Amino acid sequence: MKKILVTGGLGFIGSHTVVELVNAGYEPIIVDDLSNSHPKMLDQLAKIIGHVPQFYKLDLCDEHAVKQLAADEPEIAGIIHFAAFKAVGESVNFPMKYYRNNFYSLINILTAYWEKPLNFVFSSSCTVYGQPEQLPVTENAPVKAAESPYGNTKQIAEEILKDMIASGGSKYKVISLRYFNPVGAHPSALIGELPIGVPQNLVPFITQTAIGKREKITVFGNDYNTSDGSCVRDYIHVVDLAKAHVAALQLMEKESFSGYDVYNLGTGKGSTVLEVIKAFEESTGVKLNYQIGPRRGGDVEQVWGDVTKSKNGLQWQTELGLDVMMKSAWDWEKYIAENPL
């Protein structure tokens, strides 16, 4: 059974990917510093997969600790690197926090396993496209000036990985997965998005408002050039997203794959913020209290992806629609209300 190191493996996307790795016959090894995740997620994962996965609590910015991790876990066949700060708005206010964490963690984990032939999946983002000139955006679209320090860390991280492969000095194979907007929760309602403090993303703010944790939702801007004036994003169910990481590993296991490649992960369809709110109300029967507010710094007007390359190259495509995304997110919110972590 191949061991896969999952950094940030107790986070939202990481935890769902751990489940899909087990389903596909891999042995996930989780690394997380718990700065943006909850230690009880380990027990929640155990309820789904039937055992407690191997877990290391450490900060990937600590070079010595990462070297020790590599010594303790030498038989790693692949790494899925989620560990990064990811809030666009926060990155605008605290850019150095984002540059330090997102670069040091990547460089340390790459360096620690430098001598080994590894398949490396990088958690990237559609933010690398900025505001695209053409929609849907393809992987060949120019990488434009980032709209936020968070987006810039993803752009530069991809450049680091490409430079590493181009040097010929490593034995890595690398795939960068450019996510659009992951939402939803596992159908068991045992794991899901668990923001610490005030949510930075739309859907947990919706569910927290619906259950009474928040008074109301603010829609940041209704004067964009979109169908209803609110921003457009490509929302993807987190379970579909998790399965794509398994597909990326399986592609790199083929001798025909070498070097570096990049894939969009989305549904190929955009939805406005107001459409997401309506989908939540229709799929759950719960009415939401929301208001229109000013635009938010760092937000792109509209972006959704062309997913043709992912469908053909990864042999993967999304299966779950916006209604399932909203219903599963709501089921998770209700679960944690009844079973406080």
Buried (B, 14 or more C-beta within 10 A) or exposed (E): EBBBBBBBBBBBBBBBBBBBBBEBEBBBBBBBBBEBBBEEBBEBBEEBBEEEBBBBEBBBBBBEBBBBBBEEBEEBBBBBBBBBBBBBBBBBEBBEEBBBBBBBBBBBBBBBBBEBEBBBBBBBBBBBBBBBEEBBBBBEBEEBEBBBBBBBBBBBBBEBBBEBBEEEEBEBBBBBBBBBBBBBBBBBBBBBBBBEEEBBBBBBBBBBBBBEBBEEBBBBBBEBEBEEBBBBBBBBBBBBBBBBBBBBBBBBEEEEBEEBBBBBBBBBBBBBBBBBBBBBBEBBEBEBEBEBEEEBEBBBBBBBBBBBBBBEBBEBBBEBBBEBBBBBBBBBBBBBEEEEE
